[in-house]
Amino acid sequence: MADIGVLPDEIFLYIFHFMLQSDIVSVIRNVCLRWKRLSYSPTLWRRLCMVDLGGENQKIMWSDENIETVKSFVKSLYISLFFNQGDQCLDKLTKHDFNELKELTLRDSHFGNSKFIQILEFLANRNNNLSCLSVKFGACEHLEKYFNIIANLRLQKLEINHGGSALGLRHKCIQCSEEKWKNCFVQLCGAKGKNLHNLSLGVNRMNDETLSSILQHCSNLTTLELDKTNTTYSCFMDIPENTNLRNLSLYNVNINDDTLIGIAQFAPFLISFSVEGNLGSISTRGIQKISENCRYLEEISFKNDHDHAPKLTDSNLFTIASNCKYLKYIQFQSLKHITDTGLQAVFENCSNLQTIIVNDCLNITDKSLINIGTNCNRLKSIEFSGHLTGYNKMTSTGFQHILCNLKYLDNLTFASLKNLKHVRLYPSTISVCDEPGNLLYKNTRMLSDTKDHENDTISNLEFTSYQHQKSNRTRRLHDHCHLKSLSLARCDSLDDESILQILNYCPDLHRLDLFNCVGLTLNIVDSIFDLCEFIPEIKIDGRIYQRN
């Protein structure tokens, strides 16, 4: 058995990064002196989490001895505690200075509002070098207090998420009017807006007037994210153009053609544009304007709610394809009216595509998969998934075309492909009769037919059989797909033979996830490990099977 002790420190540290910090302290440090030494590595403690001081391992991790040792490495602090742990949190923070702290994340989903303010104020006063702050709070009867604390910091990144309604605290927020939010934001952005580069707002009391004032003061913004804000198109109108804004994401925001037109005029140099929610009011007029004005777009995402009928059609995809030549990432979700024709235009005109995600667009057939395999040779990731009804118009033909033509694809995800069956994938230099599953039968038959021959003849045939199998393995190494991650879900027709054919053609896999593929049996587990030597474990219906 191989000795893991010969592995270099870098490998162990890479593994430790996937572990909870509390486990690093309570488990890893007790294995051996070498692991104990590695457990104090600065890279493991750049982000420190305080999530439950009542847990035994958390108590060990937040012991004075440990924090005193690692505190100089901490650059990011995440705090989210239960309601009765605010005093413990303050006590721990009071004892130790985190002089290198740059990022702070506070989640007020459990402990009380007054204690939340005390923790925020204490850390803000002690750490003047904070540049990134993310706060999520429920009741906001002390809204001015929050903003006064924040105003004393020189922030480059600010995220504010007001979850009062979601937390059942609406009755505590009666005095928190849109006017109060506006006054707080205008005062903050008027004083500190020039420093902000990244702004994320999840505030349902944010209106057009407030957001318009924010955008005028924050002229250096490069990233803007709005979630559940009460805004429309007018917030982007009649304000100076922002030539710095590169990334814009709108989630569950009132959006229509006028919104897109306003965005196109306000931020012509966008690189990434994402909208999610009810897209029923978006049509050709808005799509044409944003695709013509924002010609440098590299990422575009339209994710429609399942409950609404979007108006986006193939003609809109034609417009995107003809104007946005630099696209590397596209995502379309629940766009019921787009077809293979519209996607073909995108695939043929956007030669730099690296990621394609198409979810719940039920008019898509094998033609789209064949077009991807033919035109998108730089592609690294593909995802096609949908509802339980499945992509009945897609079959094994399109799936096989993807694997055979995009041999340097990294990630492939398919869900609800009901017709994924009878998959046959062979290296192009091997005939059907030389399929790996048939080789043993074929060679055994050759030996059987010559049982009356002399012993030396049988030895020659055995040698020929061995050479044939060795040749087949060599061909497989040189003619296969280099896929690294494969995820298949709800593919009812997929059987054992088909999945083994796929894995035989994709021997470089590092990750395999099979979920609710009812045609598969557990008999394939050992064969999967034999075919794919880099897979450490297999996930089947949420259950993990590890290599022996």
N, C-alpha and C positions, 0 to 999 in steps of 0.2 A: 504494500500500500504506500502511495506517495506521501511524503512528509510535507505538510503545509508550512512547516517552519522555514522552508527554503524560499518561500514567496517573499518578494521585496516589501518594504514598508508601504510603498505607494498602493499596492494591491489591497492590503489590509485597511488602509485609510479609505480607499474607495468603497469597500464593503461597509465600513463603520458609518459612512455618510447616510446609508439607508436605514440606520437604526435610530430609535428614540434616544435622545440624550440621557434620559433617566436610565435606560438600559446600559448605555455606555459606562455610566458611573457605577451602577449596582452590579453589573454582570461582567463586562469586558475587563474592568480593572482587577477582577478577582481571578482571572484565568492564568496569567503569568506576568512576569516583570516586563517583558517586551510589550505586551498588549497594554499594560498599565501605563507605560511610557507613551505609547502612541495615543492613548485616550486623552492626553493633554495637548494634542496637536492643535495649533491655532485654527486650522481649517474646519475643525469639528465644532468650534464654539463661536464662529462669526455671527451666528443667529441663535439667540437664547430664548427659549420658550418657557413661559410660566402659565400652565393650563389647569393645574389642580394641586394645590399645596397640601391637600389631604392625603394624597397617595403616598405610599411608603417610599417608592423610588423617587418621587418628586422631592420628598423631604431630604433624601440623601443628595440629590442633585443640587438643591438649593441650600445645602449646608454651608456654613460660613467657610469651612475649609475648602470646599470645591470652588465656590464663587470667588474667593480671594485668589485662587490659582488661575482661573480662566477669565476673569473680568476684563483684563487688558486686551483680550482678543475680540470681545463682543462689539460688533458694529450694528447689529439689528436686534431689537427686543420686541417680543410678541407677548402680550398679556391678555388673558381671558379667563376669569376665575368665577367661582361660585359666589353667591350673594354674601356669604358670611366670611369671606377670605380677604376682604379689602384691607383690614388692619394688618393681617399677616404680610400681605404684599407690600404695604408701606414700610413695615418694619424691616423686611429684607432689603428693599431699595434704599432705605435710609443708611444702612450699615455699609453699603458698598457704592463706590463711584465707578461709573462706566464711562471713562474719559474719552473713549474712541467711538461712542455711540453716535450713529448717523441716522438710523431709521427706527421709528417707533410705531408700533401697531397696538391699538387699544380697542377691545371689544366689550361694550357695556351690555352684553346680553344676559348677564347673570347678577353681577353685584350692583349695589345701589348707585343712584345718580350722584349723590353728594360725594361718595367715596371715589367715584370715577373722576370727578373734578379734582379732588385732592391729589390723586395719583398723577393725572395729567399735568397739573400745576407744578408739582414737585419735580417731575422729570424735565419739564420745560425750563424751569429756573436753574436746574443743576447742569443741564446739557445744552448750552447755547449753540453748539455746533450741529444740532439736529437739522438735517436738510430734507428728510422725508417723513411725513406724518400721515397715518391712516387711523381715523377714528370712526367707530360705529356706536351710536348711542340711541337710547329709546326716548324717554321723557326729556324735554328740553326747556323746562321752566327757567333754567339759568343760561339761556342761549348767549346772552351778552358776555357772560363769564367765560364760556368756551372760546369765543372769538377774541376776547382780550388776551387770553393765554396764548392763543395761536399767533396773534399779531406781534408778539415779542420774539418770534422765531424768524430766522431767515430761510424760509422753506423754498425748495425747488420743486418738490412734489407734495401735493396735498390731496388726500381722499377723505371726503366727508359723506357718511352714509347715515341718514336719519331713519331708524327703523321703528319709530313710535307706533305706527299703525300695525305693523306686522307683529309687534310684541304685545299687543293688547293694551297699549298705554295712551291711546288717543285722548282719553279723558284728562290726562295730565298735560296735554299739549294745546289746550284751548287758547291760551294766551300767545301761542307761537304762530302768529299770523304771517302771511306772505310779506307784509310790510316790514315786520321785524326781521325776517330773513334777509330782505333786501338791504336794510340799513346795515346789518352786520356784515354782509358780503361786500357791499360798496365801501364801507370803512376799511375792511381788511385789504381788499384788492387795490384800493386807492393808495394805501401805504406800502404794501408788499407785492403788488401785482407784477411789477417788472421782473421780480426774481423768479416767479413761478414758470416752470417749463412743462409740468405735468399736473393736470387737474382732473379729478374724478368726483362727480357729484351724484349722489343718490338721494335727492331731497324732493319729496312730492309737493312741497310748497314753493318750489322754484318756478317763477313765471317768466314770461318773455322780457319784461322790463328789467328784472334782476339779472338774467343771463346776459342781456345786451350790455348792461353796465359792466359786468365782469369781463366780457370779451374786449371791451374798449380799454380797460385798465391793464389787462394781461396780454399785452401785444407780443410777448416772447414765448407764448405757449407753443409747444411742439406736439403735445398730446392732450386731447380733450375727450372725456367719457361722461355721458349723461345717462342716468338710469331712473326711470319713473318720474321724470321732471314734468311739470305742468307747462310745457313750452310748445310753441308752434313755429311756423316759418319766420315770423316777424323778428325774432331775436337775432337773426343773421342779416337782416336788411338794414340799410342806412347806417352801417358802421364801417370803419376803415378796413381795407383788405389786410388779412394776416398772411404774410408771405412765409412765416415760420412754421405754421401749423402743418404737420405731416400725418398725424393719426387722429381720426375722428370716429367714435363709436357711439351709436344711439340705441339704447335698449328701452323698449316699452315707452316710447315717446310718441306724441302726436306728430305724425309725419305724412306729408303729401308732396305733390309735385312742386309746390311753392317752397317747401322746405329744402328740397334738393337744389332748386334754382338759387335760393339764398346761400346755401353752402358752396355752390359752384362759384359764386361771385366773391364770397368771403375768403375761401381757402383754395385758391387755384393750384397750389403745389402739394396737394394731398398725395401721400403714398399709400395709405391704408384707409379704407372707408367701410364701415360695417353698420348695418341696420338690422334690428331684430324686434319683432312685435307684429302689430297689425299693419300689413303693407297693402291693404285693399285700396288705399287712396293714391298709390304711386302708379303712374302710367308712362307712356312714351315721352311726354313733354319733359318730365323731370329727369328721366334716365338720359335723354339726349343731351340736356344741358350739362349735367355733371360729367358725362363721358367726353363731351367736347371741350369743356373748360379744364377738367382735371386729367390731362393726358399723361401724367407721370404716374398714375395709379399702378401699384404693384400687387396690392391685395384688395379684393372686393368681396363682400359677403352680404347676401340678402336672405335672412331667415324669417320666414313668415309663420305666424301662429297657425296651428292646425285648424282653428275654428273660423278663420276668415278666408275669403276667396280673393287672392291677389289678381291684379290685372296684368301682371308682367307676362309677356309672350315672347315668341321667337324674334319678333321684330326688335324688341329691346335688347336681346342678346346680339343681334346683328349690329346694332348701334355700338354696344360695348366692344365687340370684336373689331370694328373698323376704326375705333378711336383709341382704345387702351391697349397699345401694342406691347407694353412692358409688364403686363400682368404675370405674376408668379404664383398667385394664390387665388383660387375662386371657391366660393361656397354658396350653394343654392339649396334652400330648404322649403319644402311645401309650396313650390311654384307649380301649380297644377296644370298650367297651360303651355309650359315649354316642352319642346320635343327634341328628337335627335337632330333635326335640321338646325335649330338655334345653337345647340351645343357644338355641332360640327363647325359652325362659323367661328366660335371661340377657339376651338382646338386648332383649327387651320391657321388662324391669324395671330394667335398669341403663342409664339414659339418658345417663350421662356418659362412656360408653366412648370411648376415644381410640385404643387399640391392641388388636387381636385377633390372636392367634397360635394356630393349630390345626395341629399336626403329627402325621401318622400316626394319625389317627382315621378309620378307613376306612368308617365307617357314615354319614358326612356326605355330603349330596347338594346339589343346586341349591337346595333349600328353605332351607338355612342362608344361602347367599349372598343369596337374595332377601330373607330376613328382615333381614340386615345392611343391605342397601340401603334397606329400608323404615323400619327403626327406629333405626339408629345414625347420625344425621346429623351428629354431632360427631366422627366417626371420622377419624383422621389416618393410621393405618397398619394394613395387613392382610397377614397371611402365612398361606397354606395350602400345606403341603408334606408330602411323605410318602416312603415307600420306592419302589423302582423299579416295584413293582406298580401304583402310581398310584391316583389318585382317579377310578376309572372311573365313579362315580355322579355326578360333576360334569361339566357340559357348558358350551358357550359361552353358554347361556341365563343361567346364574347369573353368569358373568363379565361379560357385557354389562350385566346389571342393576346390578352394582356400579359400573361406570364411568358409567352413565347417571344414577344416583341419588345418588352420592357425588362430586359434581363438585369438591369441595375436599379430596379425599383427597391426601395427600402421597406415601405409599409403598405400593406394591402388589407382593407376591411370590407367585408360584404355581410349584409344582414337582410334576412327575409327574401332570399333568392330561392323561390320554391322549385325552380327548374334546374338547379345546379346538381347534375347527376351524370353518370357515365363519363366522368372526366378521364381523358386519355392524353397523357403528356409523355413523349419519349424524346430523348436527344435526337436531333435531326440525322445523325450518322447511323442510327440504329433502326432497323426495320421492326415492324410489329412483332414478327416472330422472335426477335431478339429482346423483346420487352423483359426487364429484369425478373418479373414474376414467372416468365415462361422458360427462362434459360435453364434452370435446374431440371425441369421436366424434359426439355428437349435433349439435354446432354445425358440424362439417365436413360432416356429412350434409345439413344445411340448405343450406350453400353449394353443395354438389354438385348438389342437386335444382334449383337456380336458375341453373345455368351458362349458360342461354340468355337470362337477363335482361340488362337494360342494366347498364352498369358502376356507375351510381349505386345501383341496387338491391342489387348485391353489396356495395357499400361500406356500405349501411345494415345489411345482414345481418351483416357483419363487426363493425360497431359494436355491434349487438345482442348478438352472441356475447361481445364484450369486456365489455359491461355485465353480462351474465349471470354470467360468471366472476368479475367484481369483486364482484357481489352475493353470490355463493356464498362468497367469501373473507370478506366482512363477516359473513355469518351464522355462519361457522365461528368467528370471533373471539368472538362473543357466545354461542355455544351449544356448549360443549365441556367436557371434564374438565380440571381444573387440576393433574393428577397430575404430580409432580416426579421420581419414581423408579419404574422398572418393571423387575422381574426375573422372567424366565420360564426354567424349567429342565425338561428332560426332557418337554416337551410335544410328543410325536411327531407329532401330527396338524396342528400349526400350520404353515400355508403362507405364502408370500410375500404373497399378497393379504390374508390375515387380519391379519398384523402391520402392513401398511401402513394397513389400515382402523383398527386400534387407534391408530396414531401420528397419523393424520389427525384423530382425535377427541381426542388428547392432545398438542397442539402445544407445551405448556409444559414438556415433559420436559427435565430436566437430566442424567439418568442412565438408561442402557439397558444391561441385561445379559442376553444370550441364551446359554443353555448347553445343549448337547446337544438342541436342537430340530431333529431330523434332516430335517424337511420344508422347512426354510428354505435358501435359496441366498444366495450373496454378491452376487447381482444387486441386492439391496435396499439395499446400503450407501449409495449416492448418494441414493436416494430418501428414506432415513431422515434424512439431513442436510438435504435440501430441506424435509421436513415439519416437522422439529423444530430450529429455529434456535438453541436454547440448548444443544444437546448438543455438547460439544467432542470427544467420542470415544465409540465403541461397543465393547462387549466381547462378542465372539462366540466361544464355546468357549475362553475364556481368552486369545484373541488380541485385541489392541486395534487398532481402526481409527480414525484421527484425521481430523478435518475438514481438507480441503485449504485 
